[in-house]
């Protein structure tokens, strides 16, 4: 079956004579993947907890460096000095009245899990929490979303001077802190409710995969209106002792949180929620603890939250390995995953790390046997992602001009081998290569291909839109490099001390077959892009996807403005784009079939193809943050993780506003017209 699929491929971007050579190379690559290597690397990477900026994380970086160097890659370190914390500092959560009761802030030591007794494990903490010591009454705010805080206010509950308790889920934890602070809260407690991950879902760890009563989700609460080091927006946070001096903001000039924020397990949250006496919560706000959830704790219930979290300049370093292209060395395929973790990081992120360093060994073997890629393949391991996608964003800011001119694609595999369920999200031009290459890999636990397993009962798999929360942000949303994110997902003890090798071996993939499988998929995508004469972008997908996105936007707007007739200028531009995309695709195919393109012509065509996505990069950027320059996609500034497609419009829709819709019609139409113009010029050049 897999062989038939290989034969039926289109091989976009290849001449007829180069197809068979590439087909043979891809077959060799798949057979060269050493499946047991993934387990070996994962064990080594997750021996100790390794938070960004700590000596333990430096050891992980050294290991990654060595493996890639031994594989024959040219390896570089990219150091930065970032304003951050490497530990939670001192913290306390306790009931003060009606009884005094200190609350647990760390996972239990479990006999079944030898990693859980590691003395270097830390209490739960939230990076970029404010420092403070407050004792106050309590208000429950459900998931702490914008809508939840609005509902609390609507129900007559005043958050001012109170400690908010909110459950994890629905939005990025940093927005829970941001909204709590906006509404005047004195402090914030965030916990994982058993209704979301706990005993209401199934067996809890160590017997099952759900949070037990001591499991705590750690994480950053950084929510400035840009991504990266909080003191150097738009500029790389280069080392303070380096030659190039970067002007840094005073921390007081930034929007860092000032209230203390702490994460708790539901065993501790139970002690608070079970004593609350106020009005009953609205429909849908009840969680899984065995109490009636209430909005207020009442005057008798007082809780103390204390955080003393020091921040300073901390050295972090990205590790980037390069296999230099033999023909087009200045065209880069970049693959990445971060390596810092909240504790051991077996699923998040180091399942992705282990897969990528194994991939570097496989590609290295091919290169040593005369099968080096034609374009450069870079494998990047990012530091300090957990603190707010810091390492990759600084690298993008440092190499912004080069990336704009040279980066063909960025592929992200954060926690990329965390289970057995296949998933992916992508910008338009890379969706085809993602699915096509999934057809070439056998899924290890059935007789299907990866594509077949991913599709399930459907004819084709569902590919999502890229949102926030990981290292593609800078590439895609700041510079305009076509990007994708994917891998295998499954059970997770996300950001807890239990995300360790024991958990992985028992519950995630006991047979250790997914590491090599995902490595095959990722490697095939990289090699297919690296060796094509003409970059294999699916240029027709722009018009297809944009039409759907604008139709959705019009539908949403008409719900609050029935008179809205649509985006006239955009519609005209899209009609031209659709036509031009088809013509460009046909021209490329015809030129490749003729096998008459010179090296100089191929280089020029690829240069113009690299410029296509840049049509969506708008120097003015978004109204919610000018660092986000892509008109096509951004993170949702109210949730942090979700994807906003056509973010200019989404921002207006979030407040039911029609004020700027005419402006956005013009800005989007101009970007689409620019893209269409580039396409027709390239078609004319080829013809």
Secondary structure as UniProt FT lines:
FT   HELIX           2..7
FT   TURN            12..13
FT   HELIX           16..32
FT   HELIX           36..45
FT   TURN            52..53
FT   HELIX           55..70
FT   TURN            71..72
FT   STRAND          74..84
FT   STRAND          90..97
FT   STRAND          101..102
FT   TURN            111..112
FT   HELIX           114..117
FT   TURN            119..120
FT   STRAND          126..127
FT   STRAND          132..136
FT   STRAND          138..140
FT   TURN            142..143
FT   HELIX           146..154
FT   TURN            155..156
FT   TURN            160..161
FT   STRAND          163..167
FT   HELIX           173..182
FT   TURN            183..184
FT   STRAND          187..191
FT   TURN            194..196
FT   TURN            199..201
FT   TURN            205..207
FT   TURN            213..214
FT   STRAND          219..220
FT   TURN            230..231
FT   TURN            233..234
FT   TURN            240..241
FT   HELIX           251..253
FT   STRAND          260..264
FT   HELIX           266..273
FT   TURN            274..275
FT   TURN            283..284
FT   TURN            299..300
FT   STRAND          302..308
FT   STRAND          312..323
FT   STRAND          328..338
FT   TURN            346..349
FT   HELIX           350..368
FT   TURN            369..370
FT   STRAND          375..382
FT   TURN            386..388
FT   HELIX           390..398
FT   HELIX           400..406
FT   STRAND          407..412
FT   TURN            414..416
FT   STRAND          421..426
FT   HELIX           428..430
FT   HELIX           431..438
FT   TURN            439..440
FT   TURN            444..445
FT   HELIX           450..455
FT   TURN            456..457
FT   TURN            471..472
FT   HELIX           474..479
FT   STRAND          483..489
FT   TURN            494..495
FT   TURN            497..498
FT   HELIX           501..503
FT   HELIX           504..508
FT   TURN            510..511
FT   HELIX           514..531
FT   TURN            539..540
FT   HELIX           541..560
FT   TURN            562..563
FT   HELIX           568..594
FT   HELIX           599..610
FT   HELIX           613..616
FT   TURN            619..620
FT   TURN            623..624
FT   TURN            626..627
FT   STRAND          633..635
FT   TURN            637..639
FT   STRAND          643..645
FT   HELIX           647..654
FT   TURN            655..656
FT   TURN            659..660
FT   HELIX           661..686
//
